[in-house]
């Protein structure tokens, strides 16, 4: 088994200011796990610094190196093969960095299993509805707010009368039948 962890820093096209930070770069961690010639990759994007209970990127890197990968190596030595991605969630500890560290390994093992079986994510989890459009908007933006088209769209929307509902960046379906396995319409209950 070969595990490779690397970091990629990407500039943000429209920087975002928050109360305590200015975000103009987003860091992502990638983990590649290769075993028997098949490689799978996982990716997470932790916060640059610890914030509201979320771990900092440095803590996630330490968690992967100190806890997660040694557990993976122990299982490989004991069982002679990598564990299924479905078992990886049990690697988690109580530390804030544990969840993203385990998630990046879980994704890498899932992709590796799918590649080895020549399967696809769609075969494992078929889509049951169209993905809704989502956007993140910060009201604390640059002074003019004009450099960010999302901010401009939000500003235009907020200037409309409050009594008139207006779509933001297109219509978004507010019902999410995420657990439905049929195409039948959900049953309605009488009032």
Buried (B, 14 or more C-beta within 10 A) or exposed (E): EEBEBEEEEEEEEBBBBEEEEEBEEBBBBBBBBBBEEBBBBBBBBBBBEBEEEBBBBBBBBBBBEEBBBEBBEEBBEEEEEBBEBEEBEEBBBEBBBBBBBBBBBBBBBBBBBBBBEEEEEEEEEEEEEEEEEEEEBBEEBBEEBEEBEBBBBBBEEEEEEEEEEEEBBEEEEEEEEEEEEEEEEEEEEEE
